[in-house]
Amino acid sequence: MTDKSQKSVFLAVETSGRTGSVAIGTDQRAKSQIMFSGPMRHSVELFPSIQQLLTDNGFTAKDIAEIYITAGPGSFTGLRIAVSFAKMLALANNARIVALSTMDAIVPNADKLIQDKGIEPKRIATVLDAKRKHFYIANYKYTPHGWEKTLDDCMIMAEDFANKYADPKDPIWVMGEGLVYYKDKFDKNGIEIADHEFWPASAENAYLAGRKMAQAGNFTEPQDLNPFYIRRPEAIVNWGKR
C-alpha cells in the first residue's frame, strides 16, 4: 500500500497582483512554479497551469493536501478567484487552507535582494496601489529570526508614509507593485526603492510563507475564508453613492 503522506502536495496560488502564478512542492520550498503569460490572465490560466505543474511533477489533483493563497490586499477580482478556488479544493479534497497577506508574499523578495545585490536592508515596506492616491502598506524589520512585521497592512497616502517612516540614517526599502505607476511618490530622502524585479508577490513566495503558517497550525476554515480587501471594492463604493 502506498503511504499517502509521502505524496501529499502543497499548492500555492498568487492572483492578487498583475501577473499571477502557481507553485507546488512537498517540503519547505516550492519545487516548481509557473508564471502566467501576461497581466490579468488569472481566470484563463489558473487551472491549466495547476494541471501542468501536477503532470510535470508526477502528481494528481487528489494529492493536494494544503493550499496557500494570497487573500489580500490586491486585485479584487484576483482575490475572489483565489478564494473561490481554495473553497472548491477544500470541498473536493478536504484540503486545508492557509490564507496569507499579499504583503507577506512580497517579503521574501527582500532576502533575494540581499542574496542577489549584496544589499542588507534593516527595514522594508511593501506597497500596493489602493487607488484614489492611497496605498496598501506594511512595514517589516530584520531580526535574527527573519522579517518581523512592525506595521500591519493598512491604507495610507505616500506623503504620510514618507513623513512617518522615511529616515536618512536608517533608510526603509520599498518594494511592491504599487510602485509600477507611482514610484516617484516614494522617491524621497530616507526611502530606498528596490529594483522592479523585487516588486511582485509570487506563488513561490506564498508557498514559503504558507508553509510556515501551516506548520504553526494557522489554517482557515472554508466557511470563514473571505478576501481581505482592507476597504470595500470600488464598485460597491460607487453603488453606495447612487
N, C-alpha and C positions, 0 to 999 in steps of 0.2 A: 504493500500500500504506500502511495506517495505521501510524504509528510507535507501537508498543505502549508505549514508555516514556512517551509523553505521556498515557496513560490509566491508568498504574499508580496504584492506590488503596491508601492505608494505613488500616487499620481498628483502632480501639481498643475494648476491651471491659473494663468495670469491673463485676464482680459480687461483689466481696469484702465490700461493705457492705450496708446495709439496702435502699437503693433503687438498683438497677443502672442502667447507661446504656451507650450505644454511640455512637461518633463516627467520622467518616471525613474524609479530606482527601487532598490531593495535594502539600502542601508542609509548611512548618514548623508551621503551626497547623491545628487541625481546621476543616473547612468547615461541618460540620453535626453536631449532637448530638441524640440522643433520650434522654430520661429515662424509665424505666419508670413505669408508672402508680401504683405503690404499693410498699410494702415486700415483699421476698422474692417478687418476680414474675419472677425471673431465668429460670427454666426455661420459663415460659409466653411471655415477651415477647422473649426474645433473638433468635430467628430472624425473627419478624415485624418487629421494629424494624430489624434489619440490612437486610432486604429493602426496607423503606420508605425508608431512607437511600439505598440504591443506586438505587432507582427515581426518587426525588425529584431526585437529582443526576445522572441520566443514565448510571449505571454498571451493570455486572452483576457477579455474584459472581466471574466469571473475571478481572475486572480487579484483584482484591485481590492485591497483591504482598507485603504485610507485615501482620502482626497484632501488636498490642501488648496484652498482658494484665497485670492486676494479679494476681500469682501468690501473694500473701500478705504478711503475715498477714491474717486476716479470717475470714469465714464459711466453714467447712469445705465445706459444700455448694456455696456460690457459687464457691469456688476450683476445685472439681472440675469444675464446669460450664465455666468459662473454659478450663481446661487441656484438657478433652476436646474442646471446640470448636476450640481452636488446633491440636491434633494432627490433627483431621479436616480443617481447612482446609489444613494443610501437606501432607497426603496428597493432597487433591483438586486443589490449586492450585500445589503446590510453593511455597507462601507461606512466607516466613521469619518466625520468631517472636522477639519480644522479651518476656522475662518480667521485669517490674519489681516492685519492692517497692510494696505498697499505700501505704506511708508517702510514697514519692516522688510518688504521685498525689494527695497532700494538700498537699504543699509549695507548689504554685503558688497555693493559696489565700492564702498569706502575701503574695504580690505583689498579689493582689486587695484584701487588707486595706490595703495601702499606697495603692493607687490609689483605693479607694472611701472609706476612712476617714481618709486622711492620717496614719495611724499608721505609724511606721517601727521595727518590732522589730529588734533585733540578734540575738536568739536565739529560736528556736521549737522546740517539741516536738510531735510528732504522737502521738495517743493513741487506742488501740483497746482494747475490752474483751476481756480474755483469760479472764474468768470466775474464780471462786474468789478474789476480792479482788486479782487481778493484772491488769496492763495491758501491752499491747504498746506500746512507746515507742521513738521515735528522736529524736535531737536534731540541730539544724542551726544554723549561724551564718551571718550575712550577710557576704559578701565582695564585692570589686569584680567578681568573676566569677559572682556569684549565690550561691545557698544551698549551703553545704558541709556534708556530714554529719559530725557530730562524735561521735555515738553510734549505732552500728549497731543495727538492730532487735533489741530484747531484751524480756524479760518481767520486770516489776518491780512492786512494790506502790507505791501512791500516796504513802504516807508516806516510803518510801525515796527515791522520786523527789524529793519536796519537800526532804528533808534534803540531798540531793546537789547539786541544781541550782537551787533557789529562791535568788534574790539580790535583795533590795530595791533595791540600787544598779544592778543590771543585770537587770531582770525578764525571765523567759523566758515567751513567749507560747505557750499550748497550744491545739491545735485537733484535731478528730478525733471520730469517733462514739463513742469511749469515754466522752465527756462527756455523752452523752444521759441516762444514768441516774445518773452519778456525778460530775457537775460539782462538787458540794460538796466532794468529796475533794481537789480541786485548787484550791480557793478558799483559798489560803494567801498570806501576805506574801511577795513576791518572785516570785509567779506571776500572770500576767495571762491571762484567759480570753477568747478571741476570740468574737464573736457567733456564734450557731449556724449562720448561713448560710455560715460559713467552715469548718465541720467536715467535711463529707463529701468523700471521694475522688470523682472523676468521670472519665468516659471522655475528656472534653476535656482534663483534666489528664494522664491516662495517655497520651494522644496526644502531648502536648507533651514529656513525659519520654521516651516511647518513641522519638520521632524523634531525640532527641539520642543515645540509646543505639544506635539503628540506624546513625546516621551515624558512630558510633565503632566500628561493627562488632561490637557486643555482642549477638549473636544466640544463641539456644538451639536445639539440635537437638531434634526432636520426641521422640526416644528418651530424651533427658536431661531432658525437661520434667516437673516434678512440682510440686504445690502446696507453698508454703513455709509450713509450719504453725507453726514455732518449737517448739511442743510437739505431742504426739500428740492426735488427735481424742478428745473425751471418751468416745465410745462404746468406743474401743479401751482407754482407761484403765480404764473400768468393767469391761470384759470381763476385763482382767488381774487384777481383784480377786476374780473368782469362784472 
